[in-house]
Amino acid sequence: MTTYKMMDEIIGYCTKCKLELNQRIVRVDAGRPKRVLCLTCNSERAYRKSAPAKAGEGKTRIPRASAAKGDQEAEWRTKLERRKAPKAYAMDKPFLLDDHIEHRLFGVGLVVSLIHPDKINVFFQDGLKTMKCGLL
């Protein structure tokens, strides 16, 4: 294992140049380079031995939130497809959970959550919207 000291030159990945280039060690911790100076663009950076993995290489990460959101969205769509008589939307009208709303711009939507004291989340065909409503 090689121990490095300040002012040694090594090859590392520059995040500004997006290339592996010659770099001068500026800070060493326990014999390993921590900060380097790129000799091409003269920017100081944390030392990176190699370029980060490109998209599509290695493992693909599926965020948990998006999977849960997709299930929730499917549930909202099935509830929205049940044709109940929609109430006309107005900012001063109170609404309850699972009410169908007719909005002049967004169309028919489903109240999916109540935000205390005077807002609601409504799911429309083009996505979730937070809207003002009257008090219950």
Backbone as CSV, one residue per row, in Angstrom:
resi,resn,N_x,N_y,N_z,CA_x,CA_y,CA_z,C_x,C_y,C_z
1,MET,0.842,-1.171,0.000,0.000,0.000,0.000,0.894,1.242,0.000
2,THR,0.586,2.148,-0.878,1.373,3.365,-1.016,0.887,4.423,-0.038
3,THR,1.823,5.070,0.641,1.456,6.212,1.480,1.781,7.474,0.706
4,TYR,0.852,8.374,0.728,1.007,9.624,0.001,1.336,10.746,0.970
5,LYS,1.983,11.777,0.453,2.224,12.969,1.253,1.843,14.192,0.419
6,MET,1.752,15.316,1.086,1.341,16.532,0.395,2.298,16.847,-0.751
7,MET,1.746,17.433,-1.798,2.440,17.859,-3.003,2.813,16.714,-3.941
8,ASP,2.464,15.467,-3.603,2.638,14.367,-4.546,1.625,14.555,-5.668
9,GLU,1.946,14.035,-6.846,1.002,14.083,-7.955,0.460,12.690,-8.207
10,ILE,-0.865,12.635,-8.387,-1.547,11.365,-8.654,-2.582,11.580,-9.745
11,ILE,-3.103,10.498,-10.250,-4.190,10.587,-11.232,-5.489,10.338,-10.484
12,GLY,-6.457,11.244,-10.687,-7.758,11.127,-10.044,-8.829,11.754,-10.902
13,TYR,-10.067,11.567,-10.518,-11.202,12.078,-11.286,-11.513,13.507,-10.867
14,CYS,-11.525,14.429,-11.822,-11.896,15.821,-11.561,-13.376,15.983,-11.897
15,THR,-14.163,16.426,-10.916,-15.603,16.566,-11.126,-15.943,17.771,-11.988
16,LYS,-15.006,18.712,-12.112,-15.251,19.878,-12.963,-14.916,19.552,-14.423
17,CYS,-13.763,18.942,-14.650,-13.345,18.577,-16.008,-14.062,17.325,-16.519
18,LYS,-14.586,16.528,-15.589,-15.256,15.258,-15.908,-14.297,14.261,-16.581
19,LEU,-13.023,14.299,-16.139,-12.007,13.404,-16.683,-11.074,12.953,-15.569
20,GLU,-10.355,11.843,-15.822,-9.298,11.424,-14.908,-8.025,12.119,-15.355
21,LEU,-7.483,12.982,-14.473,-6.352,13.835,-14.826,-5.302,13.837,-13.724
22,ASN,-4.165,14.451,-14.015,-3.125,14.636,-13.006,-3.620,15.630,-11.968
23,GLN,-3.397,15.288,-10.698,-3.817,16.151,-9.601,-2.712,16.178,-8.553
24,ARG,-2.606,17.316,-7.867,-1.601,17.474,-6.811,-2.314,17.354,-5.461
25,ILE,-1.752,16.548,-4.570,-2.364,16.329,-3.251,-2.173,17.578,-2.394
26,VAL,-3.282,18.059,-1.833,-3.269,19.248,-0.994,-3.419,18.862,0.478
27,ARG,-4.178,17.798,0.754,-4.377,17.357,2.136,-4.344,15.836,2.200
28,VAL,-3.642,15.324,3.207,-3.500,13.876,3.397,-4.048,13.525,4.767
29,ASP,-4.749,12.392,4.860,-5.257,11.905,6.138,-4.927,10.425,6.230
30,ALA,-4.136,10.050,7.222,-3.711,8.661,7.451,-3.049,8.065,6.212
31,GLY,-2.242,8.864,5.523,-1.499,8.369,4.372,-2.305,8.287,3.094
32,ARG,-3.565,8.724,3.131,-4.433,8.697,1.952,-4.784,10.126,1.534
33,PRO,-4.836,10.399,0.230,-5.191,11.752,-0.209,-6.660,12.067,0.105
34,LYS,-6.898,13.257,0.661,-8.269,13.690,0.959,-8.709,14.800,0.014
35,ARG,-7.843,15.805,-0.200,-8.159,16.913,-1.108,-7.027,17.033,-2.116
36,VAL,-7.419,17.349,-3.367,-6.444,17.466,-4.444,-6.712,18.731,-5.254
37,LEU,-5.691,19.157,-5.979,-5.794,20.306,-6.865,-5.633,19.791,-8.284
38,CYS,-6.641,20.019,-9.122,-6.566,19.579,-10.521,-5.549,20.463,-11.240
39,LEU,-4.602,19.867,-11.903,-3.559,20.625,-12.590,-4.041,21.161,-13.939
40,THR,-5.226,20.776,-14.376,-5.773,21.275,-15.633,-6.638,22.511,-15.407
41,CYS,-7.594,22.418,-14.480,-8.525,23.537,-14.262,-8.214,24.324,-12.986
42,ASN,-7.228,23.905,-12.217,-6.798,24.561,-10.972,-7.903,24.652,-9.924
43,SER,-8.791,23.687,-9.890,-9.838,23.683,-8.860,-9.485,22.645,-7.802
44,GLU,-9.789,22.992,-6.561,-9.512,22.089,-5.449,-10.758,21.270,-5.171
45,ARG,-10.588,19.976,-5.037,-11.718,19.064,-4.862,-11.351,17.959,-3.878
46,ALA,-12.384,17.256,-3.395,-12.165,16.022,-2.645,-11.617,14.991,-3.629
47,TYR,-10.700,14.166,-3.173,-10.080,13.184,-4.054,-11.057,12.076,-4.410
48,ARG,-11.135,11.784,-5.711,-11.917,10.663,-6.219,-10.983,9.853,-7.105
49,LYS,-10.895,8.580,-6.789,-9.972,7.714,-7.513,-10.395,7.529,-8.964
50,SER,-11.704,7.335,-9.189,-12.174,7.096,-10.548,-13.528,7.771,-10.756
51,ALA,-13.958,7.755,-12.000,-15.230,8.385,-12.372,-16.398,7.632,-11.745
52,PRO,-17.494,8.337,-11.429,-18.666,7.651,-10.891,-19.294,6.742,-11.951
53,ALA,-20.011,5.736,-11.505,-20.658,4.797,-12.431,-21.681,5.538,-13.278
54,LYS,-21.732,5.191,-14.555,-22.685,5.827,-15.465,-24.059,5.207,-15.288
55,ALA,-25.084,5.940,-15.712,-26.456,5.445,-15.619,-26.575,4.150,-16.407
56,GLY,-27.252,3.188,-15.828,-27.439,1.906,-16.494,-26.387,0.882,-16.112
57,GLU,-25.306,1.302,-15.451,-24.282,0.367,-15.017,-24.548,-0.037,-13.579
58,GLY,-24.275,-1.262,-13.249,-24.424,-1.712,-11.872,-25.880,-1.907,-11.485
59,LYS,-26.128,-1.772,-10.191,-27.473,-2.002,-9.674,-28.389,-0.821,-9.991
60,THR,-29.633,-1.131,-10.225,-30.627,-0.081,-10.422,-31.411,0.059,-9.135
61,ARG,-31.516,1.266,-8.666,-32.198,1.529,-7.407,-33.614,2.002,-7.685
62,ILE,-34.580,1.349,-7.051,-35.974,1.755,-7.172,-36.360,2.431,-5.866
63,PRO,-36.643,3.719,-5.900,-37.021,4.399,-4.669,-38.328,3.848,-4.110
64,ARG,-38.350,3.659,-2.805,-39.546,3.113,-2.170,-40.735,4.053,-2.292
65,ALA,-40.499,5.345,-2.203,-41.589,6.313,-2.238,-42.344,6.250,-3.562
66,SER,-41.624,6.070,-4.684,-42.299,6.051,-5.970,-43.160,4.802,-6.130
67,ALA,-42.714,3.671,-5.589,-43.516,2.451,-5.675,-44.798,2.613,-4.866
68,ALA,-44.688,3.183,-3.671,-45.868,3.406,-2.841,-46.775,4.434,-3.490
69,LYS,-46.191,5.464,-4.097,-46.977,6.500,-4.755,-47.738,5.914,-5.941
70,GLY,-47.092,5.007,-6.679,-47.753,4.366,-7.815,-48.959,3.555,-7.385
71,ASP,-48.849,2.812,-6.257,-49.974,2.047,-5.737,-51.097,2.976,-5.296
72,GLN,-50.714,4.055,-4.628,-51.700,5.022,-4.145,-52.396,5.696,-5.326
73,GLU,-51.633,6.023,-6.343,-52.204,6.664,-7.524,-53.181,5.738,-8.231
74,ALA,-52.872,4.448,-8.305,-53.772,3.478,-8.931,-55.084,3.392,-8.156
75,GLU,-54.973,3.422,-6.820,-56.176,3.397,-5.983,-57.026,4.639,-6.222
76,TRP,-56.384,5.808,-6.324,-57.122,7.054,-6.577,-57.800,7.013,-7.932
77,ARG,-57.103,6.464,-8.924,-57.698,6.396,-10.272,-58.944,5.507,-10.287
78,THR,-58.903,4.383,-9.563,-60.087,3.519,-9.531,-61.249,4.215,-8.818
79,LYS,-60.951,4.949,-7.744,-62.010,5.704,-7.057,-62.552,6.814,-7.942
80,LEU,-61.671,7.439,-8.721,-62.084,8.532,-9.601,-62.968,8.027,-10.736
81,GLU,-62.743,6.779,-11.161,-63.533,6.212,-12.250,-64.967,5.886,-11.822
82,ARG,-65.176,5.690,-10.518,-66.543,5.497,-10.025,-67.274,6.817,-10.196
83,ARG,-68.256,6.827,-10.993,-68.947,8.071,-11.337,-69.946,8.467,-10.263
84,LYS,-69.481,9.330,-9.356,-70.383,9.962,-8.402,-70.680,11.348,-8.943
85,ALA,-71.779,11.930,-8.507,-72.095,13.285,-8.947,-71.082,14.247,-8.319
86,PRO,-70.265,14.925,-9.137,-69.248,15.814,-8.568,-69.853,17.118,-8.052
87,LYS,-69.241,17.629,-6.986,-69.634,18.930,-6.453,-68.834,19.992,-7.207
88,ALA,-69.455,21.140,-7.432,-68.748,22.247,-8.074,-67.724,22.804,-7.084
89,TYR,-66.500,23.052,-7.567,-65.455,23.564,-6.682,-65.625,25.062,-6.466
90,ALA,-65.474,25.465,-5.219,-65.394,26.876,-4.846,-64.486,26.946,-3.629
91,MET,-63.704,28.025,-3.519,-62.733,28.141,-2.432,-63.395,28.247,-1.067
92,ASP,-64.638,28.665,-1.019,-65.303,28.843,0.281,-66.162,27.642,0.679
93,LYS,-66.242,26.619,-0.172,-67.035,25.421,0.132,-66.206,24.402,0.903
94,PRO,-66.772,23.760,1.919,-66.054,22.680,2.605,-66.209,21.360,1.829
95,PHE,-65.180,20.519,1.879,-65.212,19.218,1.205,-64.766,18.135,2.171
96,LEU,-65.214,16.909,1.912,-64.866,15.755,2.730,-63.961,14.813,1.933
97,LEU,-63.338,13.891,2.627,-62.488,12.886,2.005,-63.309,12.063,1.015
98,ASP,-62.760,11.733,-0.127,-63.379,10.959,-1.217,-64.512,11.682,-1.935
99,ASP,-64.659,12.988,-1.727,-65.629,13.764,-2.512,-65.098,13.923,-3.932
100,HIS,-66.009,13.900,-4.898,-65.652,14.191,-6.284,-65.903,15.683,-6.501
101,ILE,-64.948,16.339,-7.154,-65.015,17.782,-7.365,-64.939,18.076,-8.852
102,GLU,-65.745,19.018,-9.294,-65.693,19.496,-10.678,-65.009,20.859,-10.670
103,HIS,-63.818,20.940,-11.270,-63.073,22.198,-11.343,-63.102,22.688,-12.786
104,ARG,-63.214,23.980,-12.984,-63.369,24.509,-14.347,-62.118,24.335,-15.211
105,LEU,-60.917,24.284,-14.603,-59.694,24.099,-15.382,-59.192,22.656,-15.380
106,PHE,-59.232,21.999,-14.219,-58.635,20.674,-14.070,-59.598,19.526,-14.338
107,GLY,-60.893,19.785,-14.375,-61.877,18.738,-14.619,-62.344,18.095,-13.321
108,VAL,-62.679,16.812,-13.391,-63.184,16.095,-12.223,-62.001,15.556,-11.422
109,GLY,-62.084,15.747,-10.100,-61.019,15.290,-9.227,-61.570,14.612,-7.994
110,LEU,-60.675,13.956,-7.241,-61.037,13.220,-6.037,-60.275,13.798,-4.860
111,VAL,-60.977,14.136,-3.768,-60.327,14.633,-2.560,-59.641,13.445,-1.895
112,VAL,-58.299,13.511,-1.792,-57.554,12.382,-1.244,-57.031,12.648,0.163
113,SER,-56.929,13.910,0.569,-56.537,14.212,1.940,-56.972,15.624,2.318
114,LEU,-57.217,15.794,3.620,-57.613,17.084,4.162,-56.415,17.665,4.896
115,ILE,-56.097,18.918,4.624,-54.990,19.603,5.284,-55.604,20.675,6.166
116,HIS,-55.411,20.515,7.462,-56.027,21.422,8.438,-55.494,22.832,8.272
117,PRO,-56.213,23.873,8.351,-57.649,23.931,8.550,-58.434,24.126,7.267
118,ASP,-57.796,24.665,6.190,-58.606,25.070,5.040,-58.011,24.697,3.684
119,LYS,-57.353,23.523,3.605,-56.803,23.081,2.325,-57.083,21.600,2.131
120,ILE,-57.107,21.196,0.872,-57.326,19.796,0.524,-56.353,19.407,-0.593
121,ASN,-56.008,18.131,-0.636,-55.265,17.587,-1.771,-56.274,16.891,-2.665
122,VAL,-56.278,17.284,-3.943,-57.232,16.726,-4.900,-56.451,16.065,-6.023
123,PHE,-56.810,14.826,-6.337,-56.174,14.093,-7.425,-57.001,14.280,-8.690
124,PHE,-56.374,14.921,-9.697,-56.998,15.099,-11.009,-56.275,14.192,-12.002
125,GLN,-56.749,14.129,-13.242,-56.124,13.274,-14.262,-54.657,13.645,-14.482
126,ASP,-54.315,14.931,-14.356,-52.933,15.344,-14.599,-52.090,15.424,-13.333
127,GLY,-52.589,14.927,-12.201,-51.778,14.872,-10.997,-52.460,15.433,-9.765
128,LEU,-51.685,15.502,-8.698,-52.168,15.935,-7.398,-52.049,17.452,-7.273
129,LYS,-53.097,18.104,-6.788,-53.111,19.549,-6.588,-53.546,19.843,-5.159
130,THR,-52.911,20.849,-4.539,-53.339,21.337,-3.231,-54.213,22.544,-3.465
131,MET,-55.417,22.524,-2.885,-56.388,23.587,-3.147,-56.979,24.114,-1.860
132,LYS,-57.414,25.353,-1.895,-58.049,25.996,-0.754,-59.507,25.592,-0.714
133,CYS,-60.044,25.477,0.516,-61.459,25.165,0.671,-61.986,25.850,1.919
134,GLY,-63.292,25.793,2.098,-63.915,26.389,3.278,-63.755,25.492,4.500
135,LEU,-64.018,26.056,5.681,-63.928,25.303,6.922,-65.168,24.442,7.109
136,LEU,-64.991,23.301,7.745,-66.129,22.399,8.022,-66.922,22.908,9.189
